[in-house]
Amino acid sequence: MNNALKTLLTPQDVADRLGVSTTTLSTWRCTKRYPLAYVKVGRLVRYRITDVEAFEMARLQEVAANDNQAPRASPCLLRRGQ
């Protein structure tokens, strides 16, 4: 198998890597909610590892130097009363 085929991931591979379901990936593809590129081969969907890595890097949240304080509760959790 050549290197190009080895770098193609199945939706299950990507879902496991990102911590979401394959249904979520399907929804993202249909609604174009996130710019995660994919390859269509007939009815099969595959993802290039380079595109998945770029997607992860684009969403990387860096901690600012002055954010070394104790973590605070998320505003989302506070609104729910948790």
Secondary structure as the mmCIF struct_conf table of DSSP 4:
data_model
#
loop_
_struct_conf.conf_type_id
_struct_conf.id
_struct_conf.beg_label_comp_id
_struct_conf.beg_label_asym_id
_struct_conf.beg_label_seq_id
_struct_conf.end_label_comp_id
_struct_conf.end_label_asym_id
_struct_conf.end_label_seq_id
HELX_RH_AL_P HELX_RH_AL_P1 ASN A 3 LYS A 6
TURN_TY1_P TURN_TY1_P1 THR A 7 THR A 7
STRN STRN1 LEU A 8 LEU A 9
HELX_RH_AL_P HELX_RH_AL_P2 PRO A 11 LEU A 18
TURN_TY1_P TURN_TY1_P2 GLY A 19 GLY A 19
HELX_RH_AL_P HELX_RH_AL_P3 THR A 22 THR A 31
TURN_TY1_P TURN_TY1_P3 LYS A 32 LYS A 32
BEND BEND1 TYR A 34 TYR A 34
STRN STRN2 VAL A 39 VAL A 41
TURN_TY1_P TURN_TY1_P4 GLY A 42 ARG A 43
STRN STRN3 LEU A 44 ARG A 48
HELX_RH_AL_P HELX_RH_AL_P4 ILE A 49 ALA A 58
TURN_TY1_P TURN_TY1_P5 ARG A 59 ARG A 59
HELX_LH_PP_P HELX_LH_PP_P1 LEU A 60 ALA A 64
TURN_TY1_P TURN_TY1_P6 ALA A 65 ASN A 66
BEND BEND2 GLN A 69 GLN A 69
HELX_LH_PP_P HELX_LH_PP_P2 ALA A 70 PRO A 71
HELX_RH_AL_P HELX_RH_AL_P5 PRO A 75 ARG A 79
TURN_TY1_P TURN_TY1_P7 ARG A 80 GLY A 81
#
